Amino acid sequence: MDDAQATRVIEGLLFVFSQPLPLKRLTEILPDLAPPRIRQLIQVLSEGYAASGRAFQIQEVAGGYQLVTDTALAPWIRRALQGP
């Protein structure tokens, strides 16, 4: 698996999991990639999101990785969750 495909797989996994996805689980799903390489690909993804001004980022949370909304959007998200 090349880096582009591995990055897409990681991104897809982070997108569908509502809970933090531990590195150990990522290495089970992607056995051809060593943990340091997975961390590096996650870092590249995260930097790409930041550079393009995306509304989300990857955070390391509770021993795993998770896609989260950029905190700068909190006022709008709070308003949306409160309803009319």
N, C-alpha and C positions, 0 to 999 in steps of 0.2 A: 504494500500500500504506500503510495507516495504521500508527501506532505499535504498536498491540496486535498486529497481524498480524506486523509486522517483528520484534517482540520474541519472538513464538512461533517464528518461523523461526530466529532466532539461537539461541534456547534449544534447539531441536531439533537444529540443526547441532552445537552444542557437545556435546550429549548423545551423538550418534553418532560423532563423531570421537575416536579414542583419542589422537591427537597434537594438540598445540596448533594451532589454526586461525588462520593469519595474517590480519591486517586486510586485506591486499591480496586474499586469497582471498574474504573476506567481501564486499568491494566488487564482486568479479566475480560473485558469486552474487546480490547485492542491488544492482544497478547504479543503482537509483533513490535510494539512500541514500549521502550523502557520508560519508567516513571519520569526521569529527567526530560525526556523528549516530549512526553505528554504535557508536562508543566510548561515547557518552552512553547509548544504550539498554542496552549491556552494563553500564554503571555502575548504572543503575536496576535491572536484573535482579539484580545482585550485592547491592545494598543491600536489595532485597526478600527475598532468601534470608537475609541476616544478620538482618533484622528479624523474620522468622518462625521463626528458630531452625532452619533447614534443616541437614541433615547435609553439605551440599556448598556450595561457593562457586566463583566464577569467579576464576581467577588469570591474570595475564599471564605467560606462560612462553615462553622461547626465541623471542621475536618474535611470539607468537600468544596466543590465549586458549584456556583449557581449564577444564572443570569438574573440580574436585578435591574430595576429601573433606576436611572440616574436620579440622584437625590435632588438635583436642581428642578426636577419636574414635580416635586412633592406638593406644591400648592394646587396644581391642576388635578393631580390624582386624588388628593384629599377632597377637593370639591366634587369630583366625579363620584367618589364613593359615598359622599354624604347624600347625594340625590337632591331633588328639588324641594 
